[in-house]
């Protein structure tokens, strides 16, 4: 439930901090949003409705506005269909009436969230307190690695055997890997955080020591990977001034969650919904022990001496 509240809070905050203020300005740029710009069977279409739809379409088009005549044509089309639905009694169908009910509830909820969040004043002291609380979590670890991606598990196993026997990993990547972005660089992926890479690679970074290679191929949607963790480094937290906006959003989300909790505490809520049993999850598969790659000296020896 907490995750769901956080998800909804993030949506509302995005609505307010991103498009909420701009939407307001979009509907206020004309002197009177109640001006009638068209009518369909004597049902008026107002300037406010036009401006809001124009803005919403532009947002979906990456900021590119649709010509005014096309926006108006869309409003007229919607009004025609809306009137036809009313004539046919379409909204008596539970499917559509429930959809309308949820849409109305969503708009009302966003309206309350917008008013509440716009009234919040975040002081420098608030930002400093939030920064200090999150200081450790703001520090990150970055990793440098290289990999080889092939189509089959057996191909990956053959590459592991060759690397363990002394073959140069970078040369194997250049000749065997199907990852066009890294193969010409010997499989080098550069520096990255765990959040920037696919889960199998992230898992390898947390289980391997520097200089170690995965003992078994790791599968992803891209194929079978052989991964070498080269090195890692700690990255200090960014300066407060550079993340003020993110911290402000975090504080607002927290206060919105508190607002919702207070409303829930005061409300009389009856829950007749019977939840099913939680789904069972299987235990994660254990991974074989990683393999340290041969050193330069070891490579000059018989490769079999370094196989564990």
Order of alpha helices (4+ residues) and beta strands (2+ residues): alpha-alpha-beta-beta-alpha-alpha-alpha-alpha-alpha-beta-alpha-alpha-beta-alpha-beta-beta-beta-alpha-beta-alpha
